[in-house]
Amino acid sequence: SPRDDDDDDDDVGACPRGWSGVDCGACTSVASCPRNSRGVAAKGCTSACVVPTREELLLPNGGGGGGDDAWERGKMFSCACGGDAATDPYCRLQKDTSFLVHVRAASNDGGDANSGTKTTTEDVKALPLTIHMREYGGVPNLNYSGDPRKYDYASAAVWDANFTRCTWKVTQCLDPVPSMETCVVYDCPAGATRCPPPDVAPCPGRNILGCGDVPDADYATRYWQHPCNPLVTPQDKGITFWCRLNGTSAANTTVDGAPSHSCYWTQPGVIPAF
């Protein structure tokens, strides 16, 4: 994803011009998109579309061999927590909460979406999906006057989950979106969550309440790391994830002018709609 780490006058807000989203990974036009590793130019920018496209779901394996490349395949939703009366009370409990939601075909063995293979819309709708989801939260100001080891295990990543056997359909919206509106609804009956994520080293003495003490500190000091709050951390179960088909009002567009959408997810019996 592009990073706002230079002094380019074309940068707008927190992201470079032509990009938006909480991680600056959502294009605002096809002109923003680079060629892929094989030199193929982008066919379109689909950040304004909440329904998975044929190209997104059938993008072939390869082009980097995993890592960040694997994360980028499929459709990415870049979501900031809050924005309405239903979710704000929860989102305020952890500042700067955001979610990256990555929808991809459960298997990408079906060839190249650009190769000319005939695949109908119904074929794409029938593909089993996997949703890879990661939550991020704000971290404290690390200019800490006390023992600097306090933040040795600080990370913005809170948890990481894979939800499987997912299907999607366009239907009436679920609460808190009015049912007379139309949404794309993703249903995933199974899932597994890691908290902290597998690439984040747990702080020493970590438990449900936080971290253990920093050894030999001048004052009583505990390591800091996002906890796994059982009220808002998904269990090893499925989820439902849905988005309004129509973009929200102009007042809720990103700083780059890209259309935004209201999206929610829930784990019935565990987590309310976020």
Buried (B, 14 or more C-beta within 10 A) or exposed (E): BBEBEEEEEEBBEBBBBBBBBBBBBBBBBEEBBEEBEEEEEBEEBBBEBBBBBBBBBBBBBBBEEEEEBBBBBBBBBBBBBBBEEBBEEBBEEBEBBBBBBBBBBEEBEBEBBBEEEEBEEEEBBEBEBBBBBBBBBEBEEEEBEEBEBBBBBBBBBBBBBBBBBBBBEEEEBBEEBEEEEBBBBBBBEEBEBBBBBEEBEBBBEBEEEBBEEBEEEEEEBBBBBBBBBEEBBBBEBBBBBBBBBEBBEEEEBBEBEBBBBBBBBBBEEBBBBB
